[in-house]
Amino acid sequence: MIRKMKKRDLSTCARILESAYSQEPYNEKFFDNNAEKYLLVKYHNCSDNSFVLEDNGNIIAFIILQISFWGKGKQAIIEEIVVDPDFQRRGFGRKLMEYSIEYFNSLGINSVMLWAKNNEKLINFYKKNNFFVADDFVVMFKK
């Protein structure tokens, strides 16, 4: 079952995020409750467009979507899509993606954007969901 995310879901989602991001290809470690703080900010900005996927009443995945405007109209940004590692490779990520595309269509979204780690497994997941690598954009960082 997919339902709208509630603020009380954030601690569970933070545990899922920490678990998923601690593995390859990310190998991230979260300290000082930063995963929950991160999700709280995302939720604050995207609460109307954030969803959880439950299996037997337990949250096993979530997606956070941002809706904005650009050029010819509405655009969406997939801020996060995370599946508990114990439930990956069972089609739950695809279900969340399909739900989101239907949701975007109902809102009249013209384009959807996301960032992905430059990892073959991740990029292939998004390609299977009809995304493509944009040759005219680059993500840049500074420490």
N, CA, C and O atoms as a GROMACS GRO file, in nm:
protein
  572
    1MET      N    1   0.084  -0.117   0.000
    1MET     CA    2   0.000   0.000   0.000
    1MET      C    3   0.089   0.125   0.000
    1MET      O    4   0.186   0.133   0.076
    2ILE      N    5   0.057   0.219  -0.084
    2ILE     CA    6   0.127   0.348  -0.088
    2ILE      C    7   0.034   0.453  -0.031
    2ILE      O    8  -0.083   0.463  -0.070
    3ARG      N    9   0.085   0.532   0.060
    3ARG     CA   10   0.007   0.638   0.121
    3ARG      C   11   0.093   0.762   0.140
    3ARG      O   12   0.216   0.756   0.132
    4LYS      N   13   0.027   0.874   0.167
    4LYS     CA   14   0.098   0.998   0.192
    4LYS      C   15   0.183   0.985   0.318
    4LYS      O   16   0.138   0.930   0.419
    5MET      N   17   0.304   1.036   0.313
    5MET     CA   18   0.393   1.034   0.427
    5MET      C   19   0.340   1.128   0.535
    5MET      O   20   0.287   1.235   0.506
    6LYS      N   21   0.356   1.086   0.660
    6LYS     CA   22   0.319   1.168   0.775
    6LYS      C   23   0.446   1.202   0.853
    6LYS      O   24   0.546   1.131   0.844
    7LYS      N   25   0.441   1.309   0.927
    7LYS     CA   26   0.559   1.352   1.003
    7LYS      C   27   0.607   1.241   1.097
    7LYS      O   28   0.727   1.224   1.118
    8ARG      N   29   0.513   1.167   1.153
    8ARG     CA   30   0.551   1.060   1.246
    8ARG      C   31   0.627   0.946   1.177
    8ARG      O   32   0.686   0.862   1.244
    9ASP      N   33   0.625   0.941   1.043
    9ASP     CA   34   0.696   0.838   0.966
    9ASP      C   35   0.845   0.868   0.952
    9ASP      O   36   0.922   0.782   0.911
   10LEU      N   37   0.885   0.990   0.985
   10LEU     CA   38   1.022   1.033   0.954
   10LEU      C   39   1.129   0.950   1.024
   10LEU      O   40   1.234   0.923   0.965
   11SER      N   41   1.106   0.910   1.147
   11SER     CA   42   1.211   0.832   1.216
   11SER      C   43   1.229   0.696   1.149
   11SER      O   44   1.342   0.649   1.135
   12THR      N   45   1.119   0.632   1.108
   12THR     CA   46   1.129   0.505   1.035
   12THR      C   47   1.199   0.525   0.902
   12THR      O   48   1.286   0.447   0.864
   13CYS      N   49   1.160   0.630   0.830
   13CYS     CA   50   1.223   0.660   0.701
   13CYS      C   51   1.371   0.691   0.718
   13CYS      O   52   1.452   0.654   0.633
   14ALA      N   53   1.406   0.758   0.827
   14ALA     CA   54   1.548   0.788   0.853
   14ALA      C   55   1.627   0.660   0.874
   14ALA      O   56   1.740   0.648   0.826
   15ARG      N   57   1.570   0.563   0.944
   15ARG     CA   58   1.639   0.434   0.963
   15ARG      C   59   1.658   0.363   0.829
   15ARG      O   60   1.762   0.303   0.804
   16ILE      N   61   1.555   0.369   0.744
   16ILE     CA   62   1.566   0.307   0.611
   16ILE      C   63   1.674   0.378   0.530
   16ILE      O   64   1.756   0.313   0.465
   17LEU      N   65   1.674   0.512   0.533
   17LEU     CA   66   1.775   0.589   0.460
   17LEU      C   67   1.915   0.555   0.509
   17LEU      O   68   2.004   0.531   0.428
   18GLU      N   69   1.936   0.551   0.640
   18GLU     CA   70   2.067   0.518   0.696
   18GLU      C   71   2.111   0.379   0.652
   18GLU      O   72   2.227   0.359   0.614
   19SER      N   73   2.020   0.284   0.656
   19SER     CA   74   2.053   0.147   0.617
   19SER      C   75   2.088   0.138   0.469
   19SER      O   76   2.189   0.076   0.432
   20ALA      N   77   2.006   0.199   0.384
   20ALA     CA   78   2.030   0.192   0.240
   20ALA      C   79   2.157   0.266   0.200
   20ALA      O   80   2.234   0.218   0.118
   21TYR      N   81   2.178   0.384   0.258
   21TYR     CA   82   2.293   0.465   0.219
   21TYR      C   83   2.424   0.418   0.283
   21TYR      O   84   2.531   0.466   0.245
   22SER      N   85   2.416   0.327   0.379
   22SER     CA   86   2.540   0.275   0.438
   22SER      C   87   2.603   0.169   0.348
   22SER      O   88   2.717   0.129   0.370
   23GLN      N   89   2.529   0.124   0.247
   23GLN     CA   90   2.577   0.019   0.158
   23GLN      C   91   2.633   0.078   0.029
   23GLN      O   92   2.624   0.199   0.004
   24GLU      N   93   2.690  -0.010  -0.052
   24GLU     CA   94   2.738   0.030  -0.186
   24GLU      C   95   2.621   0.085  -0.266
   24GLU      O   96   2.511   0.032  -0.251
   25PRO      N   97   2.636   0.182  -0.348
   25PRO     CA   98   2.761   0.252  -0.381
   25PRO      C   99   2.788   0.374  -0.294
   25PRO      O  100   2.885   0.446  -0.319
   26TYR      N  101   2.704   0.399  -0.194
   26TYR     CA  102   2.716   0.524  -0.117
   26TYR      C  103   2.816   0.516  -0.002
   26TYR      O  104   2.902   0.604   0.011
   27ASN      N  105   2.806   0.412   0.080
   27ASN     CA  106   2.894   0.397   0.196
   27ASN      C  107   2.891   0.519   0.288
   27ASN      O  108   2.995   0.561   0.339
   28GLU      N  109   2.773   0.575   0.308
   28GLU     CA  110   2.757   0.694   0.393
   28GLU      C  111   2.734   0.652   0.538
   28GLU      O  112   2.679   0.546   0.566
   29LYS      N  113   2.778   0.737   0.629
   29LYS     CA  114   2.752   0.719   0.771
   29LYS      C  115   2.684   0.846   0.822
   29LYS      O  116   2.727   0.957   0.790
   30PHE      N  117   2.580   0.830   0.899
   30PHE     CA  118   2.506   0.943   0.954
   30PHE      C  119   2.531   0.951   1.104
   30PHE      O  120   2.527   0.850   1.174
   31PHE      N  121   2.558   1.071   1.152
   31PHE     CA  122   2.582   1.096   1.293
   31PHE      C  123   2.482   1.200   1.344
   31PHE      O  124   2.420   1.272   1.265
   32ASP      N  125   2.468   1.207   1.476
   32ASP     CA  126   2.390   1.312   1.542
   32ASP      C  127   2.248   1.324   1.487
   32ASP      O  128   2.194   1.434   1.475
   33ASN      N  129   2.188   1.210   1.454
   33ASN     CA  130   2.050   1.211   1.404
   33ASN      C  131   2.035   1.290   1.274
   33ASN      O  132   1.927   1.340   1.245
   34ASN      N  133   2.142   1.301   1.196
   34ASN     CA  134   2.140   1.382   1.074
   34ASN      C  135   2.048   1.326   0.965
   34ASN      O  136   1.995   1.403   0.885
   35ALA      N  137   2.028   1.195   0.960
   35ALA     CA  138   1.936   1.139   0.860
   35ALA      C  139   1.794   1.190   0.885
   35ALA      O  140   1.724   1.230   0.792
   36GLU      N  141   1.753   1.190   1.012
   36GLU     CA  142   1.619   1.240   1.043
   36GLU      C  143   1.610   1.391   1.023
   36GLU      O  144   1.507   1.441   0.977
   37LYS      N  145   1.716   1.463   1.056
   37LYS     CA  146   1.717   1.609   1.032
   37LYS      C  147   1.707   1.639   0.883
   37LYS      O  148   1.634   1.729   0.841
   38TYR      N  149   1.781   1.562   0.803
   38TYR     CA  150   1.777   1.577   0.658
   38TYR      C  151   1.636   1.556   0.605
   38TYR      O  152   1.586   1.636   0.526
   39LEU      N  153   1.572   1.447   0.649
   39LEU     CA  154   1.437   1.417   0.602
   39LEU      C  155   1.335   1.517   0.653
   39LEU      O  156   1.237   1.546   0.584
   40LEU      N  157   1.357   1.571   0.771
   40LEU     CA  158   1.265   1.672   0.824
   40LEU      C  159   1.263   1.795   0.734
   40LEU      O  160   1.156   1.851   0.708
   41VAL      N  161   1.380   1.838   0.688
   41VAL     CA  162   1.387   1.953   0.596
   41VAL      C  163   1.317   1.920   0.465
   41VAL      O  164   1.238   1.999   0.414
   42LYS      N  165   1.347   1.802   0.410
   42LYS     CA  166   1.282   1.761   0.284
   42LYS      C  167   1.130   1.754   0.303
   42LYS      O  168   1.054   1.801   0.219
   43TYR      N  169   1.088   1.695   0.414
   43TYR     CA  170   0.945   1.681   0.442
   43TYR      C  171   0.880   1.818   0.458
   43TYR      O  172   0.769   1.841   0.408
   44HIS      N  173   0.947   1.908   0.526
   44HIS     CA  174   0.893   2.044   0.544
   44HIS      C  175   0.864   2.109   0.409
   44HIS      O  176   0.763   2.177   0.394
   45ASN      N  177   0.952   2.089   0.313
   45ASN     CA  178   0.937   2.149   0.181
   45ASN      C  179   0.848   2.068   0.086
   45ASN      O  180   0.798   2.122  -0.013
   46CYS      N  181   0.829   1.940   0.114
   46CYS     CA  182   0.763   1.851   0.018
   46CYS      C  183   0.655   1.763   0.080
   46CYS      O  184   0.621   1.659   0.023
   47SER      N  185   0.601   1.801   0.194
   47SER     CA  186   0.510   1.710   0.266
   47SER      C  187   0.387   1.670   0.184
   47SER      O  188   0.339   1.558   0.196
   48ASP      N  189   0.337   1.760   0.101
   48ASP     CA  190   0.219   1.727   0.020
   48ASP      C  191   0.250   1.626  -0.090
   48ASP      O  192   0.158   1.567  -0.148
   49ASN      N  193   0.377   1.606  -0.119
   49ASN     CA  194   0.417   1.523  -0.232
   49ASN      C  195   0.517   1.414  -0.190
   49ASN      O  196   0.607   1.379  -0.266
   50SER      N  197   0.499   1.363  -0.070
   50SER     CA  198   0.587   1.258  -0.019
   50SER      C  199   0.503   1.137   0.021
   50SER      O  200   0.396   1.152   0.079
   51PHE      N  201   0.554   1.018  -0.010
   51PHE     CA  202   0.476   0.897   0.007
   51PHE      C  203   0.560   0.785   0.067
   51PHE      O  204   0.682   0.780   0.048
   52VAL      N  205   0.495   0.695   0.139
   52VAL     CA  206   0.560   0.575   0.190
   52VAL      C  207   0.492   0.454   0.130
   52VAL      O  208   0.374   0.458   0.094
   53LEU      N  209   0.567   0.346   0.119
   53LEU     CA  210   0.514   0.218   0.073
   53LEU      C  211   0.520   0.125   0.192
   53LEU      O  212   0.625   0.107   0.253
   54GLU      N  213   0.405   0.065   0.225
   54GLU     CA  214   0.397  -0.026   0.338
   54GLU      C  215   0.377  -0.169   0.290
   54GLU      O  216   0.311  -0.194   0.189
   55ASP      N  217   0.435  -0.262   0.364
   55ASP     CA  218   0.416  -0.404   0.342
   55ASP      C  219   0.375  -0.462   0.478
   55ASP      O  220   0.452  -0.455   0.574
   56ASN      N  221   0.257  -0.518   0.486
   56ASN     CA  222   0.204  -0.570   0.612
   56ASN      C  223   0.207  -0.466   0.723
   56ASN      O  224   0.238  -0.498   0.838
   57GLY      N  225   0.175  -0.341   0.689
   57GLY     CA  226   0.168  -0.234   0.788
   57GLY      C  227   0.300  -0.172   0.826
   57GLY      O  228   0.304  -0.081   0.910
   58ASN      N  229   0.411  -0.219   0.767
   58ASN     CA  230   0.543  -0.165   0.798
   58ASN      C  231   0.596  -0.087   0.679
   58ASN      O  232   0.586  -0.131   0.565
   59ILE      N  233   0.652   0.032   0.707
   59ILE     CA  234   0.711   0.113   0.601
   59ILE      C  235   0.838   0.044   0.555
   59ILE      O  236   0.927   0.013   0.635
   60ILE      N  237   0.847   0.020   0.423
   60ILE     CA  238   0.966  -0.046   0.368
   60ILE      C  239   1.033   0.041   0.261
   60ILE      O  240   1.142   0.008   0.215
   61ALA      N  241   0.968   0.152   0.221
   61ALA     CA  242   1.025   0.238   0.118
   61ALA      C  243   0.954   0.373   0.124
   61ALA      O  244   0.844   0.385   0.178
   62PHE      N  245   1.019   0.473   0.068
   62PHE     CA  246   0.955   0.605   0.061
   62PHE      C  247   1.009   0.683  -0.057
   62PHE      O  248   1.115   0.653  -0.112
   63ILE      N  249   0.931   0.784  -0.095
   63ILE     CA  250   0.971   0.874  -0.203
   63ILE      C  251   0.931   1.016  -0.164
   63ILE      O  252   0.821   1.039  -0.113
   64ILE      N  253   1.021   1.109  -0.189
   64ILE     CA  254   0.996   1.250  -0.161
   64ILE      C  255   1.005   1.325  -0.292
   64ILE      O  256   1.106   1.319  -0.362
   65LEU      N  257   0.898   1.396  -0.325
   65LEU     CA  258   0.886   1.466  -0.453
   65LEU      C  259   0.868   1.614  -0.431
   65LEU      O  260   0.793   1.656  -0.344
   66GLN      N  261   0.936   1.693  -0.511
   66GLN     CA  262   0.922   1.838  -0.506
   66GLN      C  263   0.856   1.883  -0.636
   66GLN      O  264   0.896   1.841  -0.744
   67ILE      N  265   0.756   1.967  -0.624
   67ILE     CA  266   0.687   2.020  -0.742
   67ILE      C  267   0.720   2.168  -0.751
   67ILE      O  268   0.708   2.241  -0.652
   68SER      N  269   0.760   2.213  -0.869
   68SER     CA  270   0.792   2.354  -0.891
   68SER      C  271   0.752   2.392  -1.034
   68SER      O  272   0.681   2.317  -1.101
   69PHE      N  273   0.797   2.505  -1.077
   69PHE     CA  274   0.765   2.554  -1.211
   69PHE      C  275   0.893   2.588  -1.285
   69PHE      O  276   0.990   2.637  -1.226
   70TRP      N  277   0.892   2.562  -1.415
   70TRP     CA  278   1.007   2.596  -1.498
   70TRP      C  279   0.959   2.608  -1.642
   70TRP      O  280   0.874   2.531  -1.686
   71GLY      N  281   1.011   2.703  -1.713
   71GLY     CA  282   0.984   2.716  -1.856
   71GLY      C  283   0.837   2.708  -1.893
   71GLY      O  284   0.763   2.805  -1.878
   72LYS      N  285   0.797   2.591  -1.942
   72LYS     CA  286   0.662   2.573  -1.996
   72LYS      C  287   0.559   2.528  -1.893
   72LYS      O  288   0.445   2.501  -1.929
   73GLY      N  289   0.597   2.518  -1.766
   73GLY     CA  290   0.498   2.478  -1.666
   73GLY      C  291   0.557   2.404  -1.549
   73GLY      O  292   0.670   2.428  -1.508
   74LYS      N  293   0.478   2.312  -1.497
   74LYS     CA  294   0.516   2.238  -1.377
   74LYS      C  295   0.626   2.136  -1.407
   74LYS      O  296   0.626   2.069  -1.511
   75GLN      N  297   0.719   2.127  -1.312
   75GLN     CA  298   0.821   2.023  -1.319
   75GLN      C  299   0.828   1.956  -1.182
   75GLN      O  300   0.787   2.014  -1.081
   76ALA      N  301   0.878   1.837  -1.180
   76ALA     CA  302   0.895   1.763  -1.055
   76ALA      C  303   1.041   1.725  -1.039
   76ALA      O  304   1.114   1.703  -1.136
   77ILE      N  305   1.081   1.718  -0.914
   77ILE     CA  306   1.214   1.668  -0.880
   77ILE      C  307   1.195   1.552  -0.783
   77ILE      O  308   1.129   1.567  -0.680
   78ILE      N  309   1.252   1.439  -0.816
   78ILE     CA  310   1.251   1.327  -0.722
   78ILE      C  311   1.368   1.351  -0.628
   78ILE      O  312   1.484   1.330  -0.663
   79GLU      N  313   1.335   1.394  -0.508
   79GLU     CA  314   1.437   1.428  -0.409
   79GLU      C  315   1.500   1.302  -0.349
   79GLU      O  316   1.622   1.294  -0.334
   80GLU      N  317   1.417   1.204  -0.316
   80GLU     CA  318   1.466   1.078  -0.260
   80GLU      C  319   1.370   0.967  -0.301
   80GLU      O  320   1.249   0.986  -0.302
   81ILE      N  321   1.425   0.853  -0.333
   81ILE     CA  322   1.349   0.729  -0.344
   81ILE      C  323   1.438   0.623  -0.280
   81ILE      O  324   1.547   0.595  -0.329
   82VAL      N  325   1.389   0.564  -0.170
   82VAL     CA  326   1.472   0.474  -0.091
   82VAL      C  327   1.390   0.352  -0.052
   82VAL      O  328   1.278   0.363  -0.002
   83VAL      N  329   1.448   0.234  -0.077
   83VAL     CA  330   1.386   0.108  -0.039
   83VAL      C  331   1.476   0.041   0.065
   83VAL      O  332   1.597   0.034   0.048
   84ASP      N  333   1.415  -0.006   0.170
   84ASP     CA  334   1.488  -0.080   0.273
   84ASP      C  335   1.570  -0.190   0.204
   84ASP      O  336   1.515  -0.264   0.123
   85PRO      N  337   1.698  -0.202   0.234
   85PRO     CA  338   1.782  -0.303   0.168
   85PRO      C  339   1.726  -0.446   0.177
   85PRO      O  340   1.748  -0.526   0.086
   86ASP      N  341   1.654  -0.478   0.285
   86ASP     CA  342   1.596  -0.611   0.299
   86ASP      C  343   1.483  -0.637   0.200
   86ASP      O  344   1.440  -0.752   0.183
   87PHE      N  345   1.434  -0.531   0.134
   87PHE     CA  346   1.322  -0.544   0.042
   87PHE      C  347   1.359  -0.502  -0.101
   87PHE      O  348   1.271  -0.494  -0.187
   88GLN      N  349   1.486  -0.476  -0.126
   88GLN     CA  350   1.528  -0.436  -0.260
   88GLN      C  351   1.522  -0.554  -0.356
   88GLN      O  352   1.524  -0.670  -0.315
   89ARG      N  353   1.514  -0.520  -0.484
   89ARG     CA  354   1.509  -0.618  -0.594
   89ARG      C  355   1.382  -0.702  -0.591
   89ARG      O  356   1.381  -0.816  -0.636
   90ARG      N  357   1.274  -0.644  -0.538
   90ARG     CA  358   1.144  -0.711  -0.536
   90ARG      C  359   1.037  -0.628  -0.607
   90ARG      O  360   0.919  -0.662  -0.604
   91GLY      N  361   1.079  -0.520  -0.672
   91GLY     CA  362   0.984  -0.438  -0.747
   91GLY      C  363   0.921  -0.324  -0.670
   91GLY      O  364   0.836  -0.255  -0.724
   92PHE      N  365   0.961  -0.303  -0.544
   92PHE     CA  366   0.901  -0.196  -0.465
   92PHE      C  367   0.944  -0.058  -0.513
   92PHE      O  368   0.863   0.035  -0.514
   93GLY      N  369   1.069  -0.043  -0.553
   93GLY     CA  370   1.114   0.084  -0.610
   93GLY      C  371   1.039   0.117  -0.737
   93GLY      O  372   1.000   0.231  -0.759
   94ARG      N  373   1.020   0.016  -0.821
   94ARG     CA  374   0.943   0.034  -0.945
   94ARG      C  375   0.800   0.074  -0.914
   94ARG      O  376   0.744   0.160  -0.982
   95LYS      N  377   0.738   0.013  -0.811
   95LYS     CA  378   0.601   0.049  -0.774
   95LYS      C  379   0.593   0.195  -0.731
   95LYS      O  380   0.500   0.266  -0.769
   96LEU      N  381   0.690   0.239  -0.652
   96LEU     CA  382   0.692   0.380  -0.610
   96LEU      C  383   0.711   0.472  -0.731
   96LEU      O  384   0.647   0.577  -0.739
   97MET      N  385   0.796   0.433  -0.822
   97MET     CA  386   0.821   0.514  -0.941
   97MET      C  387   0.694   0.521  -1.027
   97MET      O  388   0.657   0.629  -1.073
   98GLU      N  389   0.629   0.408  -1.049
   98GLU     CA  390   0.506   0.407  -1.128
   98GLU      C  391   0.398   0.491  -1.062
   98GLU      O  392   0.326   0.565  -1.130
   99TYR      N  393   0.385   0.481  -0.931
   99TYR     CA  394   0.287   0.562  -0.857
   99TYR      C  395   0.317   0.710  -0.876
   99TYR      O  396   0.226   0.791  -0.898
  100SER      N  397   0.444   0.745  -0.868
  100SER     CA  398   0.485   0.885  -0.882
  100SER      C  399   0.455   0.938  -1.022
  100SER      O  400   0.409   1.052  -1.037
  101ILE      N  401   0.480   0.858  -1.124
  101ILE     CA  402   0.452   0.903  -1.262
  101ILE      C  403   0.302   0.926  -1.281
  101ILE      O  404   0.262   1.024  -1.343
  102GLU      N  405   0.220   0.836  -1.227
  102GLU     CA  406   0.074   0.858  -1.233
  102GLU      C  407   0.036   0.986  -1.158
  102GLU      O  408  -0.048   1.063  -1.204
  103TYR      N  409   0.098   1.006  -1.044
  103TYR     CA  410   0.073   1.126  -0.963
  103TYR      C  411   0.113   1.251  -1.042
  103TYR      O  412   0.039   1.349  -1.046
  104PHE      N  413   0.231   1.247  -1.105
  104PHE     CA  414   0.275   1.361  -1.186
  104PHE      C  415   0.178   1.389  -1.300
  104PHE      O  416   0.145   1.505  -1.326
  105ASN      N  417   0.131   1.285  -1.366
  105ASN     CA  418   0.035   1.302  -1.475
  105ASN      C  419  -0.092   1.370  -1.425
  105ASN      O  420  -0.149   1.455  -1.494
  106SER      N  421  -0.138   1.332  -1.306
  106SER     CA  422  -0.260   1.393  -1.251
  106SER      C  423  -0.241   1.541  -1.220
  106SER      O  424  -0.338   1.617  -1.216
  107LEU      N  425  -0.116   1.582  -1.197
  107LEU     CA  426  -0.086   1.722  -1.167
  107LEU      C  427  -0.048   1.802  -1.291
  107LEU      O  428  -0.030   1.924  -1.283
  108GLY      N  429  -0.037   1.737  -1.406
  108GLY     CA  430   0.002   1.806  -1.529
  108GLY      C  431   0.150   1.843  -1.532
  108GLY      O  432   0.186   1.948  -1.586
  109ILE      N  433   0.234   1.758  -1.476
  109ILE     CA  434   0.379   1.782  -1.474
  109ILE      C  435   0.434   1.765  -1.615
  109ILE      O  436   0.402   1.668  -1.684
  110ASN      N  437   0.519   1.860  -1.658
  110ASN     CA  438   0.580   1.855  -1.792
  110ASN      C  439   0.712   1.778  -1.796
  110ASN      O  440   0.744   1.715  -1.896
  111SER      N  441   0.788   1.784  -1.686
  111SER     CA  442   0.918   1.716  -1.684
  111SER      C  443   0.951   1.671  -1.542
  111SER      O  444   0.904   1.728  -1.444
  112VAL      N  445   1.034   1.568  -1.535
  112VAL     CA  446   1.076   1.512  -1.406
  112VAL      C  447   1.228   1.503  -1.408
  112VAL      O  448   1.288   1.461  -1.506
  113MET      N  449   1.288   1.544  -1.297
  113MET     CA  450   1.433   1.546  -1.286
  113MET      C  451   1.474   1.473  -1.157
  113MET      O  452   1.400   1.472  -1.059
  114LEU      N  453   1.591   1.413  -1.159
  114LEU     CA  454   1.648   1.353  -1.039
  114LEU      C  455   1.799   1.352  -1.049
  114LEU      O  456   1.856   1.365  -1.157
  115TRP      N  457   1.863   1.336  -0.934
  115TRP     CA  458   2.008   1.317  -0.929
  115TRP      C  459   2.031   1.171  -0.892
  115TRP      O  460   1.958   1.115  -0.809
  116ALA      N  461   2.131   1.111  -0.951
  116ALA     CA  462   2.166   0.973  -0.917
  116ALA      C  463   2.318   0.961  -0.910
  116ALA      O  464   2.390   1.026  -0.985
  117LYS      N  465   2.363   0.880  -0.820
  117LYS     CA  466   2.506   0.850  -0.812
  117LYS      C  467   2.547   0.785  -0.943
  117LYS      O  468   2.471   0.707  -1.001
  118ASN      N  469   2.666   0.817  -0.990
  118ASN     CA  470   2.715   0.762  -1.116
  118ASN      C  471   2.754   0.615  -1.093
  118ASN      O  472   2.871   0.581  -1.080
  119ASN      N  473   2.651   0.531  -1.089
  119ASN     CA  474   2.667   0.389  -1.060
  119ASN      C  475   2.578   0.312  -1.157
  119ASN      O  476   2.460   0.343  -1.172
  120GLU      N  477   2.635   0.213  -1.222
  120GLU     CA  478   2.563   0.140  -1.328
  120GLU      C  479   2.430   0.083  -1.280
  120GLU      O  480   2.330   0.094  -1.349
  121LYS      N  481   2.429   0.021  -1.160
  121LYS     CA  482   2.306  -0.038  -1.108
  121LYS      C  483   2.197   0.068  -1.090
  121LYS      O  484   2.082   0.046  -1.127
  122LEU      N  485   2.234   0.182  -1.034
  122LEU     CA  486   2.136   0.288  -1.011
  122LEU      C  487   2.088   0.349  -1.142
  122LEU      O  488   1.968   0.368  -1.163
  123ILE      N  489   2.181   0.377  -1.230
  123ILE     CA  490   2.144   0.437  -1.358
  123ILE      C  491   2.054   0.342  -1.437
  123ILE      O  492   1.958   0.386  -1.501
  124ASN      N  493   2.085   0.213  -1.433
  124ASN     CA  494   2.000   0.116  -1.503
  124ASN      C  495   1.860   0.111  -1.445
  124ASN      O  496   1.763   0.095  -1.520
  125PHE      N  497   1.846   0.125  -1.312
  125PHE     CA  498   1.713   0.129  -1.251
  125PHE      C  499   1.633   0.246  -1.309
  125PHE      O  500   1.517   0.229  -1.347
  126TYR      N  501   1.695   0.363  -1.314
  126TYR     CA  502   1.623   0.480  -1.365
  126TYR      C  503   1.595   0.469  -1.515
  126TYR      O  504   1.489   0.510  -1.562
  127LYS      N  505   1.689   0.413  -1.591
  127LYS     CA  506   1.665   0.393  -1.734
  127LYS      C  507   1.547   0.298  -1.757
  127LYS      O  508   1.467   0.320  -1.848
  128LYS      N  509   1.536   0.193  -1.675
  128LYS     CA  510   1.423   0.101  -1.686
  128LYS      C  511   1.292   0.172  -1.657
  128LYS      O  512   1.185   0.126  -1.698
  129ASN      N  513   1.300   0.284  -1.588
  129ASN     CA  514   1.181   0.363  -1.556
  129ASN      C  515   1.170   0.485  -1.647
  129ASN      O  516   1.108   0.585  -1.611
  130ASN      N  517   1.232   0.475  -1.765
  130ASN     CA  518   1.221   0.574  -1.874
  130ASN      C  519   1.287   0.709  -1.847
  130ASN      O  520   1.246   0.811  -1.903
  131PHE      N  521   1.388   0.710  -1.762
  131PHE     CA  522   1.469   0.831  -1.747
  131PHE      C  523   1.590   0.818  -1.839
  131PHE      O  524   1.625   0.708  -1.880
  132PHE      N  525   1.654   0.930  -1.870
  132PHE     CA  526   1.773   0.928  -1.952
  132PHE      C  527   1.877   1.022  -1.892
  132PHE      O  528   1.844   1.114  -1.818
  133VAL      N  529   2.002   0.996  -1.925
  133VAL     CA  530   2.112   1.080  -1.879
  133VAL      C  531   2.116   1.204  -1.967
  133VAL      O  532   2.126   1.194  -2.090
  134ALA      N  533   2.108   1.319  -1.906
  134ALA     CA  534   2.110   1.446  -1.980
  134ALA      C  535   2.255   1.485  -2.007
  134ALA      O  536   2.333   1.505  -1.914
  135ASP      N  537   2.290   1.496  -2.133
  135ASP     CA  538   2.427   1.530  -2.170
  135ASP      C  539   2.462   1.677  -2.144
  135ASP      O  540   2.580   1.713  -2.140
  136ASP      N  541   2.362   1.761  -2.127
  136ASP     CA  542   2.388   1.904  -2.114
  136ASP      C  543   2.386   1.954  -1.969
  136ASP      O  544   2.381   2.074  -1.946
  137PHE      N  545   2.390   1.862  -1.870
  137PHE     CA  546   2.392   1.903  -1.731
  137PHE      C  547   2.503   1.829  -1.658
  137PHE      O  548   2.539   1.717  -1.696
  138VAL      N  549   2.555   1.890  -1.554
  138VAL     CA  550   2.653   1.828  -1.470
  138VAL      C  551   2.623   1.872  -1.326
  138VAL      O  552   2.580   1.984  -1.303
  139VAL      N  553   2.645   1.783  -1.230
  139VAL     CA  554   2.629   1.818  -1.090
  139VAL      C  555   2.769   1.845  -1.036
  139VAL      O  556   2.861   1.767  -1.058
  140MET      N  557   2.782   1.957  -0.967
  140MET     CA  558   2.914   1.996  -0.916
  140MET      C  559   2.907   2.013  -0.764
  140MET      O  560   2.804   2.050  -0.710
  141PHE      N  561   3.020   1.983  -0.697
  141PHE     CA  562   3.029   1.993  -0.551
  141PHE      C  563   3.155   2.069  -0.513
  141PHE      O  564   3.250   2.080  -0.591
  142LYS      N  565   3.154   2.120  -0.392
  142LYS     CA  566   3.272   2.183  -0.334
  142LYS      C  567   3.272   2.153  -0.185
  142LYS      O  568   3.168   2.163  -0.119
  143LYS      N  569   3.388   2.116  -0.133
  143LYS     CA  570   3.400   2.090   0.012
  143LYS      C  571   3.472   2.204   0.076
  143LYS      O  572   3.493   2.203   0.197
   0.00000   0.00000   0.00000
